[in-house]
Amino acid sequence: MAFLDQPVKIEFQQVAQLVLRPIEIVEYQRHTLECQHCGSIETAPWSPEMIPGQDLGVRLQAFLGWMGNYGHLPYEKQQEMLWELGQIDIGVGTLVTTDARVEKAIEPSISQLSDWVQQVQPNVHVDETPWPVKGLKPTFRTLTVIKGFLLNIFSIMRINKYFTCSYSYIIYLP
Protein backbone atom coordinates (compact mmCIF):
# COMPACT_ATOMS: atom_id res chain seq x y z
CA MET A 1 0.00 0.00 0.00
CA ALA A 2 1.38 3.46 -0.86
CA PHE A 3 0.67 6.37 1.50
CA LEU A 4 0.46 10.09 0.82
CA ASP A 5 3.31 12.26 2.12
CA GLN A 6 1.09 14.16 4.61
CA PRO A 7 -0.86 12.42 7.40
CA VAL A 8 -4.62 12.70 7.42
CA LYS A 9 -4.66 13.16 11.16
CA ILE A 10 -2.11 13.37 13.99
CA GLU A 11 -3.18 12.37 17.49
CA PHE A 12 -1.44 13.48 20.67
CA GLN A 13 -1.65 12.27 24.23
CA GLN A 14 0.43 13.36 27.18
CA VAL A 15 0.80 11.11 30.22
CA ALA A 16 2.46 11.51 33.59
CA GLN A 17 4.92 8.69 33.95
CA LEU A 18 7.54 7.52 36.37
CA VAL A 19 10.80 7.26 34.50
CA LEU A 20 13.42 4.64 35.28
CA ARG A 21 15.33 6.96 37.64
CA PRO A 22 13.13 9.91 38.68
CA ILE A 23 15.89 11.24 40.95
CA GLU A 24 19.32 11.66 39.46
CA ILE A 25 22.71 12.92 40.55
CA VAL A 26 23.58 16.24 38.89
CA GLU A 27 27.09 17.67 38.98
CA TYR A 28 27.33 21.45 39.17
CA GLN A 29 30.49 23.28 38.22
CA ARG A 30 31.50 26.88 38.53
CA HIS A 31 34.53 28.59 37.13
CA THR A 32 36.98 30.95 38.74
CA LEU A 33 38.64 33.23 36.22
CA GLU A 34 41.39 35.81 36.30
CA CYS A 35 40.98 39.14 34.52
CA GLN A 36 43.70 39.48 31.89
CA HIS A 37 43.85 43.27 32.39
CA CYS A 38 43.93 43.77 36.16
CA GLY A 39 44.57 40.26 37.47
CA SER A 40 41.53 40.18 39.79
CA ILE A 41 40.00 36.78 40.46
CA GLU A 42 36.24 36.30 40.03
CA THR A 43 34.22 33.20 40.81
CA ALA A 44 30.82 32.53 39.24
CA PRO A 45 27.89 31.95 41.62
CA TRP A 46 26.53 28.45 42.16
CA SER A 47 23.24 27.47 40.54
CA PRO A 48 20.15 28.39 42.61
CA GLU A 49 19.08 24.73 42.23
CA MET A 50 21.67 23.64 44.80
CA ILE A 51 23.09 24.77 48.12
CA PRO A 52 26.90 24.60 48.41
CA GLY A 53 28.05 21.90 50.80
CA GLN A 54 24.73 20.02 50.78
CA ASP A 55 24.20 16.68 49.05
CA LEU A 56 20.51 17.19 48.21
CA GLY A 57 19.20 19.73 45.71
CA VAL A 58 16.72 22.43 46.70
CA ARG A 59 13.71 20.76 45.07
CA LEU A 60 14.51 17.35 46.55
CA GLN A 61 14.86 18.91 50.02
CA ALA A 62 11.48 20.60 49.60
CA PHE A 63 9.94 17.32 48.43
CA LEU A 64 11.36 15.45 51.43
CA GLY A 65 10.07 18.15 53.78
CA TRP A 66 6.62 17.86 52.23
CA MET A 67 6.64 14.04 52.33
CA GLY A 68 7.83 13.95 55.93
CA ASN A 69 5.59 16.64 57.36
CA TYR A 70 2.48 16.74 55.23
CA GLY A 71 2.62 13.09 54.15
CA HIS A 72 3.82 11.85 57.58
CA LEU A 73 6.38 9.60 55.87
CA PRO A 74 8.88 8.41 58.52
CA TYR A 75 12.60 8.91 57.91
CA GLU A 76 13.15 5.18 57.33
CA LYS A 77 10.48 5.18 54.58
CA GLN A 78 12.05 8.31 53.07
CA GLN A 79 15.36 6.42 52.95
CA GLU A 80 13.63 3.54 51.16
CA MET A 81 11.90 5.91 48.73
CA LEU A 82 15.19 7.65 47.84
CA TRP A 83 16.81 4.29 47.20
CA GLU A 84 13.94 3.07 45.01
CA LEU A 85 13.68 6.32 43.01
CA GLY A 86 17.36 7.09 42.55
CA GLN A 87 19.58 4.52 44.26
CA ILE A 88 20.50 7.25 46.75
CA ASP A 89 21.79 5.87 50.06
CA ILE A 90 21.25 8.50 52.72
CA GLY A 91 21.38 8.43 56.51
CA VAL A 92 18.58 9.30 58.92
CA GLY A 93 20.76 12.10 60.31
CA THR A 94 20.85 13.79 56.91
CA LEU A 95 17.06 13.55 56.68
CA VAL A 96 16.65 15.02 60.18
CA THR A 97 18.98 17.89 59.24
CA THR A 98 17.13 18.41 55.95
CA ASP A 99 13.81 18.55 57.78
CA ALA A 100 15.18 21.16 60.20
CA ARG A 101 16.59 23.15 57.27
CA VAL A 102 13.21 23.14 55.47
CA GLU A 103 11.39 24.15 58.67
CA LYS A 104 13.80 27.06 59.17
CA ALA A 105 13.39 28.14 55.52
CA ILE A 106 9.58 28.30 55.70
CA GLU A 107 9.41 29.79 59.20
CA PRO A 108 9.33 33.45 58.05
CA SER A 109 6.43 32.76 55.66
CA ILE A 110 4.50 30.85 58.33
CA SER A 111 5.08 33.65 60.86
CA GLN A 112 3.95 36.25 58.34
CA LEU A 113 0.84 34.21 57.55
CA SER A 114 0.13 33.71 61.26
CA ASP A 115 0.44 37.47 61.90
CA TRP A 116 -1.83 38.22 58.95
CA VAL A 117 -4.50 35.81 60.17
CA GLN A 118 -4.35 37.09 63.74
CA GLN A 119 -4.28 40.79 62.91
CA VAL A 120 -6.25 41.17 59.69
CA GLN A 121 -8.79 38.37 59.66
CA PRO A 122 -11.58 38.20 62.24
CA ASN A 123 -11.79 34.71 63.74
CA VAL A 124 -15.05 32.95 63.08
CA HIS A 125 -14.31 29.50 64.46
CA VAL A 126 -11.36 27.67 65.97
CA ASP A 127 -11.41 23.90 66.53
CA GLU A 128 -8.90 21.33 67.72
CA THR A 129 -9.82 17.71 67.18
CA PRO A 130 -7.66 14.64 67.77
CA TRP A 131 -8.47 11.60 65.65
CA PRO A 132 -6.99 8.11 65.76
CA VAL A 133 -4.80 6.93 62.89
CA LYS A 134 -3.40 3.42 63.30
CA GLY A 135 -3.45 3.75 67.07
CA LEU A 136 -1.89 7.24 67.06
CA LYS A 137 -3.73 10.46 67.80
CA PRO A 138 -2.52 13.39 65.73
CA THR A 139 -4.29 16.67 66.39
CA PHE A 140 -6.15 18.46 63.61
CA ARG A 141 -6.52 22.19 64.22
CA THR A 142 -8.75 24.36 62.09
CA LEU A 143 -8.94 28.14 62.10
CA THR A 144 -11.76 29.42 59.93
CA VAL A 145 -11.88 33.08 58.88
CA ILE A 146 -14.52 35.08 57.06
CA LYS A 147 -12.82 35.33 53.66
CA GLY A 148 -11.60 31.76 53.50
CA PHE A 149 -9.91 29.29 55.76
CA LEU A 150 -6.54 28.29 57.06
CA LEU A 151 -5.88 24.75 58.16
CA ASN A 152 -3.00 24.36 60.58
CA ILE A 153 -2.34 20.67 61.01
CA PHE A 154 0.07 19.79 63.78
CA SER A 155 0.61 16.29 65.02
CA ILE A 156 2.76 14.55 67.55
CA MET A 157 3.15 10.84 66.91
CA ARG A 158 5.07 8.11 68.64
CA ILE A 159 6.71 5.75 66.16
CA ASN A 160 8.56 2.92 67.90
CA LYS A 161 10.58 4.76 70.55
CA TYR A 162 10.78 8.07 68.65
CA PHE A 163 8.42 11.02 68.72
CA THR A 164 7.92 13.05 65.57
CA CYS A 165 6.28 16.43 65.18
CA SER A 166 4.70 17.39 61.91
CA TYR A 167 3.23 20.59 60.61
CA SER A 168 1.22 21.48 57.54
CA TYR A 169 -0.51 24.63 56.42
CA ILE A 170 -3.23 24.73 53.79
CA ILE A 171 -4.71 28.05 52.77
CA TYR A 172 -7.75 28.73 50.69
CA LEU A 173 -8.84 32.29 50.01
CA PRO A 174 -11.61 32.71 47.41
C-alpha positions in Angstrom: 0.0 0.0 0.0 1.4 3.5 -0.9 0.7 6.4 1.5 0.5 10.1 0.8 3.3 12.3 2.1 1.1 14.2 4.6 -0.9 12.4 7.4 -4.6 12.7 7.4 -4.7 13.2 11.2 -2.1 13.4 14.0 -3.2 12.4 17.5 -1.4 13.5 20.7 -1.7 12.3 24.2 0.4 13.4 27.2 0.8 11.1 30.2 2.5 11.5 33.6 4.9 8.7 33.9 7.5 7.5 36.4 10.8 7.3 34.5 13.4 4.6 35.3 15.3 7.0 37.6 13.1 9.9 38.7 15.9 11.2 40.9 19.3 11.7 39.5 22.7 12.9 40.5 23.6 16.2 38.9 27.1 17.7 39.0 27.3 21.5 39.2 30.5 23.3 38.2 31.5 26.9 38.5 34.5 28.6 37.1 37.0 31.0 38.7 38.6 33.2 36.2 41.4 35.8 36.3 41.0 39.1 34.5 43.7 39.5 31.9 43.9 43.3 32.4 43.9 43.8 36.2 44.6 40.3 37.5 41.5 40.2 39.8 40.0 36.8 40.5 36.2 36.3 40.0 34.2 33.2 40.8 30.8 32.5 39.2 27.9 32.0 41.6 26.5 28.4 42.2 23.2 27.5 40.5 20.1 28.4 42.6 19.1 24.7 42.2 21.7 23.6 44.8 23.1 24.8 48.1 26.9 24.6 48.4 28.0 21.9 50.8 24.7 20.0 50.8 24.2 16.7 49.0 20.5 17.2 48.2 19.2 19.7 45.7 16.7 22.4 46.7 13.7 20.8 45.1 14.5 17.4 46.6 14.9 18.9 50.0 11.5 20.6 49.6 9.9 17.3 48.4 11.4 15.4 51.4 10.1 18.2 53.8 6.6 17.9 52.2 6.6 14.0 52.3 7.8 13.9 55.9 5.6 16.6 57.4 2.5 16.7 55.2 2.6 13.1 54.2 3.8 11.9 57.6 6.4 9.6 55.9 8.9 8.4 58.5 12.6 8.9 57.9 13.1 5.2 57.3 10.5 5.2 54.6 12.0 8.3 53.1 15.4 6.4 53.0 13.6 3.5 51.2 11.9 5.9 48.7 15.2 7.6 47.8 16.8 4.3 47.2 13.9 3.1 45.0 13.7 6.3 43.0 17.4 7.1 42.5 19.6 4.5 44.3 20.5 7.2 46.8 21.8 5.9 50.1 21.3 8.5 52.7 21.4 8.4 56.5 18.6 9.3 58.9 20.8 12.1 60.3 20.8 13.8 56.9 17.1 13.5 56.7 16.7 15.0 60.2 19.0 17.9 59.2 17.1 18.4 55.9 13.8 18.5 57.8 15.2 21.2 60.2 16.6 23.2 57.3 13.2 23.1 55.5 11.4 24.1 58.7 13.8 27.1 59.2 13.4 28.1 55.5 9.6 28.3 55.7 9.4 29.8 59.2 9.3 33.5 58.1 6.4 32.8 55.7 4.5 30.9 58.3 5.1 33.6 60.9 4.0 36.3 58.3 0.8 34.2 57.6 0.1 33.7 61.3 0.4 37.5 61.9 -1.8 38.2 58.9 -4.5 35.8 60.2 -4.4 37.1 63.7 -4.3 40.8 62.9 -6.2 41.2 59.7 -8.8 38.4 59.7 -11.6 38.2 62.2 -11.8 34.7 63.7 -15.0 32.9 63.1 -14.3 29.5 64.5 -11.4 27.7 66.0 -11.4 23.9 66.5 -8.9 21.3 67.7 -9.8 17.7 67.2 -7.7 14.6 67.8 -8.5 11.6 65.6 -7.0 8.1 65.8 -4.8 6.9 62.9 -3.4 3.4 63.3 -3.4 3.7 67.1 -1.9 7.2 67.1 -3.7 10.5 67.8 -2.5 13.4 65.7 -4.3 16.7 66.4 -6.1 18.5 63.6 -6.5 22.2 64.2 -8.8 24.4 62.1 -8.9 28.1 62.1 -11.8 29.4 59.9 -11.9 33.1 58.9 -14.5 35.1 57.1 -12.8 35.3 53.7 -11.6 31.8 53.5 -9.9 29.3 55.8 -6.5 28.3 57.1 -5.9 24.7 58.2 -3.0 24.4 60.6 -2.3 20.7 61.0 0.1 19.8 63.8 0.6 16.3 65.0 2.8 14.5 67.5 3.1 10.8 66.9 5.1 8.1 68.6 6.7 5.8 66.2 8.6 2.9 67.9 10.6 4.8 70.6 10.8 8.1 68.7 8.4 11.0 68.7 7.9 13.1 65.6 6.3 16.4 65.2 4.7 17.4 61.9 3.2 20.6 60.6 1.2 21.5 57.5 -0.5 24.6 56.4 -3.2 24.7 53.8 -4.7 28.0 52.8 -7.8 28.7 50.7 -8.8 32.3 50.0 -11.6 32.7 47.4 
